[in-house]
Amino acid sequence: MNLLDISTKFFMISFFIYCVAFMLYGLAVMGRNWRNRDSEKHTQKWGKIAFVVTSLGLVAQLVYFFTRWKGAGHTPVSNMFEFMAFLSMMIIVAFTVVYMIYKKTLLGLFAVPIAVIIMAYAAVFPQEVQPLIPSLQSYWLKVHVTMAALGQSFFAIGSAAGFMYLLRTVDFSSKSKLDRRQQRGVEFTLFSIVILIGFITAVFAFRLGGYEAVFTQEKAAQGAQTTATVAKVEYNLPPIVAPHDSKVESYQSFLGMSKPLFDAPSWMNGINAGKKLNSVIWSLIAGTILYALIRLILRKPLGEVIHPLLKGIAPDDLDEIAYRAIAIGFPIYTLGALIFAMVWAQIAWGRFWGWDPKEVWALITWLFYSVYLHLRLSRGWQGRKSAWLAVLGFIVVMFTLVGINLVVAGLHSYAGTN
């Protein structure tokens, strides 16, 4: 067994350990009402057990990281699988730091699932080790990417604490216009999370079923009169959307659908444009179905179901945790995603700034959290306003990581699926 095989096994081991830790956090929080147990002692006991299990998962993930590093010959943060796997590990590191400061067991019930979901999302992408392109063969790869990911991880913990604050303070029994707006905002956030889970579920379900469809797209080579290049694109989700102006090479029918419903628009450039649009559509379909099934089982909004779990925690503590996590992450992100990134850009491309889409959205993320800290410290924005900003901020982070890499073409396109 080589190092890469060992790395893959420890990645899966850490994933399952985190799943067990999540269940233990749930037992610590929800089990306190069983059999008239002392709620505080029960939460502390099982919370400590859950934290120890989480730490074991982190150890296993560190083994994954360093064995893959050794086997690949470079820091494993160069494509979407590697970076999202690294981000999930950094989220657990950030959670560990915040937990050691505040000792809030309930935070694990929200922070650990973020890492689990991101690990599952990472596994959607090809896991083969790929050689580094010249611009990535630099010491600055380690410094820029790792520090940016660590900063984003603290933003994730701040977002989790902010969302917990909203779930704790929103009055789900109220019919007032303001409270109804807050209820809808919380429910939409939960729906967005379910959309991502639905996409991951759909990908693995069709992957286990062996689904595959292949299209070819012919394009004339630049400067050539008779030659052309033929590109292939493989789908692992039934193609509702085909690549623009493409031919079917192989196609498995699904639910009576023997061909794609339509082609990707011509303005969507690239052979993978149709595949990306197809993934977005399947995310909405799978996520909506999953959300509808959950609502059918629970017979009430998800936020209303989760709300009672947070009754034993002070909202001010959650507000403080969200602010402190973001305050810790901001200078780390500033160094990693902006300053060190510009130094690397100068070395790799001969300029500090070039308005590449990834660079622009990294700056937007930095400006957003600058505004958050300004409003928090200078304008006294606390409570719900601050919590909503924390939640929206991590949405901006995820668009910077996922949306830009997979939707918008640019110099950072190497971080895509292949």
Secondary structure, DSSP 8 states (H G I E B T S, - for coil): --HHHHHHHHHHHHHHHHHHHHHHHHHHHHGGGGGG--HHHHHHHHHHHHHHHHHHHHHHHHHHHHHHHHHHTS-S-SSHHHHHHHHHHHHHHHHHHHHHHH--HHHHHHHHHHHHHHHHHHTTS--S-----GGG-SHHHHHHHHHHHHHHHHHHHHHHHHHHHHHHH--TT--SHHHHHHHHHHHHHHHHHHHHHHHHHHHHHHHHTT--EEEEEEEE-TT-SS-EEEEEEEESS--SEE-TT-EEEE---BTTB-S-SEE--TTS-STTHHHHHHHHHHHHHHHHHHHHHHHHHH-S-HHHHHGGGGTTS-HHHHHHHHHHHHHHHHHHHIIIIIIHHHHHHHHHHS-S----HHHHHHHHHHHHHHHHHHHHHHS---THHHHHHHHHHHHHHHIIIIIHHHHS-STTGGGS--
